[in-house]
């Protein structure tokens, strides 16, 4: 009898929740989507989704229901959009800037940094950080790209025998060294055998958070702690290691900056290895003020940690996918090599400058095509804090109600056959001669006010690495093809397999 009453109580509560959503359901009644029974909604479809199936099923649902659809799961309203017209209106909005709640999985590590913050805090931090990517500072960063790329090329020499290997870990270490030196102004030697505890913590924590990202219940910190106490303890330890390192670097950099300001005249100081000290993101944050007050160490740490995460994992993904595709397209490699030798020559001792990189136009096309097929962040999300009114040529005028979770499938948008001929083929030439697609049909760095602030940084870094590697090695089609899986960033379930052979004719 008690069990029966409990079931009745739960069903009644569920029905009341369903009725409470009547107005929201009315507002999205014009949008197509799967059948969503009362209370449970399309929960049966959610069970089919996993990191491995997400992209495939997403394309199936677009084929079945169209590029814009609504899905109910319990009382959560999900708006899944591959519609460029609607995406442009939402992403361009100055009001709807709140990130999807799933990003909060990263909260204990990144705090209220640029990725997770919103409102006044986000506007202040964005304004502070934007000058970091001025041409003059990027020019200094290119020196780091050049030096760390050289180390990566030397490390790859042991694999230049035609054997099959996964290039990911080599690229990962290089991008980690680059972002540490440019964001914090310190070397962590991730590419050296004596990799630091900080570098190892970044790699392990990123993998752990990526795993949690794709599980609904693991996104809730309490449920994660209850169901996986050992992993929760490990995550806490890793985050403490990273925070302690970052705070130490901040304090040392602050002290050095204060000492430098006391000196008269020159702004040139020597770092710990005797080279000219470069401006770093950290220096910009240390000199910044908000309402006349400097940022605290914790506020600075949040931004540095955010850049360490975003500037490492996404670039690693982009480079790994691109190298894999190049290994399967020798004609693209040859065209790249011709341009590299014409612009850069074959003198390995000559540093590559930002102006050199600007002349590598075909490599730009290669990068654009790889980012089209494999956007490092395949999905971006917003949480609508208030009703969003839109105008659409297909669906008419409408309103997306407050509380909706808006998900934009960048991966699906950039492989839409109506926009791209042969969308699953790697064709860099489609980006040549100023060929353009409509706005918001190519958005690998997102778009609007919350677009990727470091996109120019990332493109220059990728261009440098590709130029150095392709000039030195022929990439060979070895091993399995990539199979895309969705985590925080796009990954491959089969790794990034290829082979390499040193070029002897240049």
N, C-alpha and C positions, 0 to 999 in steps of 0.2 A: 504494500500500500504506500509506504514511504517513497519507494523508488518511482511508483506511478505519479505521485504528487510532484516529485522532483522533476520528472520528465515534462509534466504539464506546465510547471513553473518556468522551466527553461524555454519551452516552445512559446509560451505566452510572452516572455520577455523578448524573445527573438522577433515575434510578430509585432510587438510594440515598437521595437527598434526599426523594423522594416517600414511601419506606418510613418514613423517620424521622418523618414527620408522621402516622403511623397513629393514634396516640392522640388527637391534636388532631382528626383527621377523625371519629373515633368520637364525640367529645364533641358535635359539631355535626351529627351524622347526622340528628337530628330536625328540623332546619331546612330549609325548601325553598330552592331556588336553581337556577341554570342548570347544565347538564352541564359538569363540570370534568375534562377528561381528565388523566391522570397528568402530572406535571411542569409542563406549560404552563398547565393550568387553563383559565379562561375568558378567555384572552388575546385571543381573537378578538372578544369583546365590548368589551374595553378599546379596541381600535382604532377602534370606532365612536364613542367618546366624545370630545367636544371642548367648549370653552366654549359653543358654540352649541347642541350637541345634548344636553348633559348633563341638563338638566331634563326635556326631552321624553322621552328614553330612560328616565330614572329613573322617570317616571310609567308608562311602558309596562311596565317590569320589575315595578313594584308591582302593576299590573293582572294580570300574568301569574303572578307567584310569591307575591304577598301582601306585607304591610307589613314583614315580617321575613324576611331571606334571607341566606344565606352564599354568598360567592364566593371561589374560590381563584384566585390569579394567581401562577404558580410556587409558592413555598412561603409566600406571604403570604395570610393568611386575613382577608378583609374581611367584616365584619358590617354590613349595610345595614339600618337600622331606621327605620321609620315607625310603630312600635308604641308608643303612649303609655305603656302599662303598663311595658314594659321600659325605655323611656327615662327614666321617672321613677325607677326603681330605680338606674339607672346614674348619672344626673346628680345625684341626691341623695346619692350615696355620698361619704363623706369619704376613701375610700381610692383610688378610681380617678380621679385628677385630672390625669394626665399627658396633655398635648395630643398630637394626631396629629403624626407626624414631618414632615408636609408644611409645618407652620408654621415649620420651621427655615429655610426660604427667607428669612425675615425676620430671621434671627439676626444678621447682620453689622450691620444697622441698629439693631435693638431690643435686642440683647444678651440679658441674663437678666432683662428687665423682667417686669411682671405678666402679660403675655400668654403669654410663653414659659416662664417659670420653673415649677417645681413643688417639692414637698417643703417643707422648712423655709424656704427663701428665699421661696417664694410666700406662705406663711402670714404671714411677717414683713411683707412688702410690702403685702399685702392689709390687715393690721391697721393699718399706718401710713397708708394712703391713704384708707381708709373715711371718716374724719372730714372729709375734703375735701368730701364731698357732704352735709354737714349743712345743714339749712335756712338757717342764718345765712350760710353761705358761698355757697350757691346764690343767695341773695337778692342778694348782691353781683355774682355772675356775670350775673344778669338785666339789670343795668345795661349790661353789655358787649353782651349779646344785643340790647338795645334800640338802642344806638348803632350797632352794625355792621349791624343790619337796616335802619336808616334809610339808611345808605350804599348798601346793596344796592338798596333801593327807588329811590333817585335814579339809580343806574346803569342800572336797567331802563327808565327813562323814554325812553331813545333807541330802545327796541324797542316802545314802546306805540303802534304805528301799524297794528297788525293783521297785520304781516308774520310769516312763519314763521321761527322761530329756535330754537336749542338752548339751553335755560335752564341746562344743567349748569354751564357755566364761570362763570356769575354766582353760582350757589349755592356752587360749589366755593371761589371766592375769599372769599366771606363766611364760610363755616365755617372756613376756614383762618385768617382774621383773628381769629375768635372763640376758637378753641382756642389760638392763640398767646398771646393776651392773658390768657386764664383759666388756662392751664397754666403759662406762663412769666412772666406779668406784663409782657410787652413787646409792642409793636406792630410788625408786619412789613409792613403796608400792602399786602397782597395784592390788595385791591380798587382800589388806586390805580395809576396808570399806571407809577409807578416801583417796581413789584414787586421785592422783594429777591431776591438770589441764593438765600437760604434758601427762600423761598416757591417759587421755580421748581424748586429741587432736590427739595423734598417732592413736588411734582406729578409731575415726571419720574420720580423713583425709584419712586413708588407705581405708576405705569403700567408700568414695567419689571418690577417684582416681581410685579404682577398677571399679566403675560404668562408669566412663569416658573412661576407657581403652578399652572397647568393643564397643564404638560408634565412627564411623569415624569422624563425624563432631565435636563431643565433644572433640576430641583429639587436635583440633585447639583452642588455648587459646582465640583468639579473638571471634570465634563463640560461645565458651562456655560462655564468658562474656556477649555477646549480647543476647543469648537465655536464659541464666540462671543467671541473674545478682545477685540475692540473694545468690545462691550457690557459685558464684565466690567470692563474698564478704566474705562468710563463710570460703571458702578455704583459702583465704588470711589471715584471722584472725587466723585460726588454724596453718598455717605455721609460722606466726609471733610468736605465743605462743611457738611453738616447737623450733624455732631458738633462741628466747630469753633465753629459759631454757638451751639449749645446750651451748650457748656462756657463760652464767653465770657459768656453771659447768666447762667449759674450763678455764676460768679466775681463778676460785678458785683452780683448779687442778694445773694450771701453777704456781700460787703463792706458793702452798704447796710443789711443786717439787723444786722450787727455795730455799725455806727455808730448805728443806731436804738436798739439795746439800751443803748448808752452814755448816751443822752439820758435825762434823768429825766422822769417824768410821761407825757406824751401818747404814744399809739401811732399818731398820725396824722402822716404825712409826705407831702410833695408829690412826685409823679412828674415825669417829664421834660416833661409837657405841662401841669403845674400843677393836676391834679385829685387828689382824695384817693386815696392808694394802697390798692388792694384786696388782700386775701389771695389768693394764687395757689397752685396745686398745688405749685409749686416752693418756696414758703415753708414749707409743711407738711413737705416732704422735707428742707429745710435744718435745720429744728428737730428732726427725728426722730433717735432713737438706737436702736441695736440692741445689746443686751448692754452698754449704757453707752457705746457708741462712736457718733459721728455717721456718717452715710452718706458714702462717698467721692464725689467729683465724678462718677466713672464710674458708680457705682450710681444716683446721682440722674439722670444723663443718660439711663440706660436707661429709667427710669420716665417722664421728660418726653418722650423720643422715642416711647415706647409710646402716650402720650396724644395726641401730635401725629398719629400714624398713625390710631389707633382713633377719636379724637374728630373727625376731619376726613373721612375717606373714607366711613365708614358713614353719617354724618349727611347728607353730600352725596347719597348714593344714596337715602336715605329721602325727603329733601325733593324731589329731582328726580322720582322716581316719583309722589309725592303731587301735585305741581303738574301733572304730565302728566294724571293721572286727573281732577283737578278741571277741567281744560280741556275734558274730554269729558263732564262732568256739571254742566251749568249750574244744575240744581235744587239740587244740593249746595252750590254756590257761593252761591246766594241765601240758603239757610238759614244758611250760615256768616256771610254779610254781615250778616244780621239780628241774629245773636248778637253779632258784633263791634261793631256800632254801639250796641247796647243796653248792652254791658259797658264798651267802651272809648271810645265816642263818636267824633266825627270831628275832634277837636283833635289834629293831628299833633305839636304841640309838647309835649303832655303825655307824660312818660315812662310806660311801661307797667311795672307792678310784678308781683312774683311772685303777689300776691293777685289781681290782675286776671286773670292767666293761669289761676289756679285756678278761675275762674268760667266759663271758656270750655269748657263741657262737651260741646257738639256737636263742636267742633274736636277734642276728645279722641277722639271716636268716629271722626272722619275719619282721624286719625293711626293709630288702632288698626286700622282697616280697610286702610289703605295698607300698614302693617307686616305685616298678615296676608297680603296678596297678594304683597307684595314685601319679604320680610325681608332687610335689608341683608347679613346673613351667612346665606346660604341653607342651608349645611351646617356642622355642627360635628363635630369628631372627637376621639377619645381613643385612646390606646395602652394596652392592658391589660397592666400589669406583672406581674399574677398572675391566677390563675383567678377568674372572676366567677360566683358562683352566683345564679341568678334563679328566680323563680316567675312563671308566666304562665298566664292562664286559657285561652289558645288553644293554646300550644305545650307546656304542662306545665312541670314543674321541669327545669332544665338547667344546664349549665355552659358559659360561653364561656372557652376556654382562654387562658392567658397568651400574650402576643405578638399577640393578635388586634387588628385595627384596626377600631374601632367608629365608624361614620359615621351621624350622625343627620340625616335630610333634613327640615329645618325647612320648606322651601318646599313639599314634598309633604304634610307633616302638616297644614299650614294651608290646604291646598286639597283636603282629603279630602272627597268628597261625602257620606260617612256622618256627618260632623261639621257641615259647612257647606252649607246649601241654596244652589244656584247659586254654587259656590265661585269661579268665574272672573269673577263680576260684582262691581263695586264698590258695596257697599251699607253705608254707615256706620251706618244705623239698626239693623243687627244687633247693635250694641254698646250700644244705648241701654237706659235703665231697669235698669241693673245686670245685664243679660243676661250670663250666663257660660257658657263651655264647660268641659269637664272639665280638670283640671290637666294640663299638659304636652301639650295639644292646641293651645295658643296660646303659643308661646315665642320671639317674635322677638328677645328679648335673652338667649336660652338660659335656663338655670335651674339651681338648686342652688348649691353653694358657688362655682362658677366662672362664675356668671352675669355679665352686663355690669355692672360697678361704676358706670358712668356713665349708666345708663338714665334716671334722673330728670333729669339734666343735659341729655341728648339730647332728651327729650320737651319740656322747657321751651324749649329752643332752637328746635326745629321749630315749636312752637306760636307762638312770637314771630314767626318768619319768615313763617309762613302768614297770621297775623292782619294783619301789616303789608302783605303783598303783595296779599291779597284785598281789603283795605279800599281800596287804591289803584287796583288794576287788575282788569278783567274778563279772565279767562283764556279763550282761544278755541281751538277744536279745529282746529289747523292741523298739516300735515305728517303723517309716518308714525306709526303706533302703535308703542309700545315693543316690542322683542323681547328678552326676558331672556337674558343670557349670564352664566355663572358665572366669576368671577375670584376674587380674595381676597374681594371683596364683589360683590353683585349689580349688574350694569350692564345697559345696553341697547345692542344691536348697531346700532340705528337712531338712537341718541341720544334726547334728551328734547325732542321738537318740540312747540311750541305757539305761539300768538299772544297778544298782549296789547293791551288798549285801556283808556285811562284812564277811570275812572268820573267822570262829570261831575255826577251828581245827588246827591252827598253832600258 
